Amino acid sequence: QVQLVESGGGLVQAGGSLRLSCAASGSFFSISEMGWYRQAPGNQRELVASMTTGTNTNYANSVAGRFTISGDGAKKTVYLQMNSLKPEDTAVYYCKMSVKRGVSFQVWGQGTQVTVSS
């Protein structure tokens, strides 16, 4: 079974930074997509940032210029560098990967809480 393990969440003051990590384990051939989503109380889960093989990264307008998504294929890990954090960034952050083992399927992490205080 493919699993994603997230780390790096926590409590930070507004203007601070955090780096989230998400590492995949299990048996699969490749990763075609990596992304970060978040869900705040009362809101739908929303796309924060994503990467697809052979394409540029893309970001939600609310985080563009502040967050950076990156990946390490050898480590099967995706990162989210979060700078200039705002209270409205408070949410549970979920990583997602599209992995291939014969066919492609999506795997989600269990989420990590990010809380930004003013």
C-alpha positions as CSV (number, residue, x, y, z in Angstrom):
1,Q,0.0,0.0,0.0
2,V,1.2,3.5,-0.8
3,Q,1.2,5.9,2.1
4,L,2.0,9.6,2.5
5,V,3.6,10.8,5.7
6,E,3.4,14.5,6.4
7,S,5.4,16.6,8.8
8,G,6.3,20.2,9.5
9,G,3.0,21.7,10.7
10,G,2.6,23.6,13.8
11,L,1.9,27.0,15.4
12,V,3.5,30.1,14.0
13,Q,3.0,33.8,14.4
14,A,1.8,35.9,11.5
15,G,4.7,36.7,9.2
16,G,6.6,33.6,10.1
17,S,7.5,30.5,8.0
18,L,7.0,26.8,8.0
19,R,8.0,24.1,5.7
20,L,5.8,21.1,5.2
21,S,7.1,17.8,3.9
22,C,5.3,14.8,2.5
23,A,7.1,11.5,1.8
24,A,5.7,8.6,-0.1
25,S,6.4,5.0,0.8
26,G,5.3,1.8,-0.7
27,S,5.5,0.2,-4.1
28,F,4.9,2.3,-7.2
29,F,6.8,3.1,-10.4
30,S,6.5,6.9,-10.6
31,I,4.9,10.0,-9.4
32,S,3.1,12.1,-12.0
33,E,1.6,14.8,-9.9
34,M,2.3,16.3,-6.5
35,G,0.1,18.8,-4.7
36,W,-0.9,20.5,-1.5
37,Y,-4.4,21.2,-0.4
38,R,-5.9,22.7,2.7
39,Q,-9.2,22.8,4.5
40,A,-10.1,25.5,7.0
41,P,-13.1,25.3,9.3
42,G,-16.3,25.9,7.3
43,N,-14.5,25.8,4.0
44,Q,-14.1,23.3,1.2
45,R,-10.8,21.6,0.6
46,E,-8.9,23.8,-1.8
47,L,-5.9,23.5,-4.0
48,V,-2.9,25.4,-2.6
49,A,-0.1,24.4,-5.0
50,S,0.7,21.6,-7.4
51,M,3.3,20.2,-9.7
52,T,2.9,18.0,-12.7
53,T,5.6,16.2,-14.6
54,G,7.0,18.4,-17.3
55,T,5.0,21.4,-16.3
56,N,5.5,24.6,-14.3
57,T,4.2,24.8,-10.8
58,N,1.0,26.5,-10.1
59,Y,-0.5,28.2,-7.0
60,A,-3.7,29.4,-5.7
61,N,-4.0,33.2,-6.0
62,S,-4.2,33.5,-2.2
63,V,-0.7,32.0,-1.7
64,A,1.1,33.0,-4.9
65,G,4.4,34.8,-4.1
66,R,4.4,33.4,-0.5
67,F,4.4,29.7,-0.9
68,T,6.7,27.5,-2.9
69,I,6.1,23.9,-3.9
70,S,9.1,21.7,-4.7
71,G,9.8,18.0,-5.0
72,D,12.6,15.5,-4.7
73,G,12.0,12.5,-6.9
74,A,14.8,10.4,-5.4
75,K,13.3,10.9,-1.9
76,K,9.7,10.6,-3.2
77,T,9.0,13.7,-1.3
78,V,7.1,17.0,-1.9
79,Y,7.7,20.1,0.1
80,L,5.7,23.3,0.7
81,Q,7.7,26.3,1.8
82,M,5.3,28.7,3.5
83,N,6.5,32.3,4.0
84,S,4.8,35.4,5.2
85,L,2.1,33.3,6.8
86,K,-1.3,35.0,7.6
87,P,-4.0,33.9,10.0
88,E,-6.2,33.0,7.1
89,D,-3.6,30.4,6.1
90,T,-4.7,28.4,9.2
91,A,-6.0,25.1,8.0
92,V,-5.3,21.4,7.9
93,Y,-2.9,20.9,5.0
94,Y,-3.0,17.7,3.0
95,C,-0.5,16.4,0.4
96,K,-1.6,14.5,-2.6
97,M,0.3,12.5,-5.1
98,S,-0.8,10.7,-8.3
99,V,1.3,7.6,-8.4
100,K,1.5,4.8,-11.0
101,R,1.7,1.1,-10.4
102,G,0.3,-0.3,-13.6
103,V,-2.4,2.4,-13.6
104,S,-2.4,5.9,-12.0
105,F,-4.2,6.5,-8.7
106,Q,-4.3,9.3,-6.1
107,V,-3.0,9.0,-2.6
108,W,-3.7,11.5,0.2
109,G,-1.8,12.2,3.3
110,Q,-3.7,12.4,6.6
111,G,-3.2,16.1,7.0
112,T,-1.1,18.3,9.2
113,Q,-2.4,21.3,11.2
114,V,-1.0,24.7,10.5
115,T,-2.1,27.4,12.8
116,V,-1.1,31.1,12.3
117,S,-1.7,33.4,15.2
118,S,-1.8,37.2,15.0
